[in-house]
Amino acid sequence: MVDKKLVEKKIKSLFKNADYEVREEEGSLKVSIEGLGEDPIQLFEKLGDLVSGLNKITGTKNADVIVSLQGMAFGVEIEVY
């Protein structure tokens, strides 16, 4: 079982003004993040850091990441398994 507080702390440190949800489902960890005002280059750097951290926390090596960008808004779905 993954410590959700640790995952949430990592997300808060990277995405200060974003809404997020962390949930465990059938052996995988799913994270949803929505926010505004991220530069695309910085967003992808932060996502790389987050996915790396999630893999360390969960002890996994596989991750699916879906990123949606529209103007200044972004949405991210991450699943590590």
Secondary structure in CASP SS format (residue, H / E / C, confidence):
PFRMAT SS
TARGET T0000
AUTHOR 0000-0000-0000
METHOD secondary structure of the structure
MODEL  1
M C 1.00
V C 1.00
D C 1.00
K H 1.00
K H 1.00
L H 1.00
V H 1.00
E H 1.00
K H 1.00
K H 1.00
I H 1.00
K H 1.00
S H 1.00
L H 1.00
F C 1.00
K C 1.00
N C 1.00
A C 1.00
D E 1.00
Y E 1.00
E E 1.00
V E 1.00
R E 1.00
E E 1.00
E E 1.00
E C 1.00
G C 1.00
S E 1.00
L E 1.00
K E 1.00
V E 1.00
S E 1.00
I E 1.00
E E 1.00
G E 1.00
L E 1.00
G C 1.00
E C 1.00
D C 1.00
P H 1.00
I H 1.00
Q H 1.00
L H 1.00
F H 1.00
E H 1.00
K H 1.00
L H 1.00
G H 1.00
D H 1.00
L H 1.00
V H 1.00
S H 1.00
G H 1.00
L H 1.00
N H 1.00
K H 1.00
I H 1.00
T H 1.00
G C 1.00
T C 1.00
K C 1.00
N C 1.00
A E 1.00
D E 1.00
V E 1.00
I E 1.00
V E 1.00
S E 1.00
L E 1.00
Q E 1.00
G C 1.00
M C 1.00
A E 1.00
F E 1.00
G E 1.00
V E 1.00
E E 1.00
I E 1.00
E E 1.00
V E 1.00
Y C 1.00
END
